[in-house]
Amino acid sequence: MESRGGNGRWFRKELPEETSSGFHLFRLRRGRWGEARATARARSAVAAAGLEDRITLRAIRLEELTDTDAFDLAWMPAPFLPRSALEAGIPAVTVSLRPDGWLVLGRYAAPPEALPEALADLRTIRGGGTPLSDDEAIALLEGGGLSNVRAVPSDWPAPIRFVAGQRKA
């Protein structure tokens, strides 16, 4: 499951045999194109990639998710999700995971210096998202009912970090 992202090309290349039951678009707020136009654009992109039979698009809020035991992995990009959506959505996404399924929360991260950290926060806020430290992300996932929550070690230069949590079996 994917909440508000754009990874269809990756999905097609890296998981050529997988079905679409796990990838969804959740509209959380009006984007620069408006909800109807953004949904139409997403459907057009899925069709252009030839993935209509593998990717399902839904125009719902995260907290409206009613799937249970449906997904092995959920991706939530905090730089594009407001805090209210994270707080209300993480418990719903947790229930939607199969036992032992994972939720991975991505966040912008910068070198531990005042200016880069402030710029990463500004970039996140401009994107409509929630600036988070590892500790804040861990607390959100644990508060949403996930266990085995931890920051994923990284050695790459990209300014993104991941925090992952697992649904209890």
Beta strands, then each sheet from edge to edge (+ up, - down):
strand 1: 71-77
strand 2: 97-108
strand 3: 147-151
strand 4: 160-166
sheet 1: 1+ 2+ 4- 3+
end
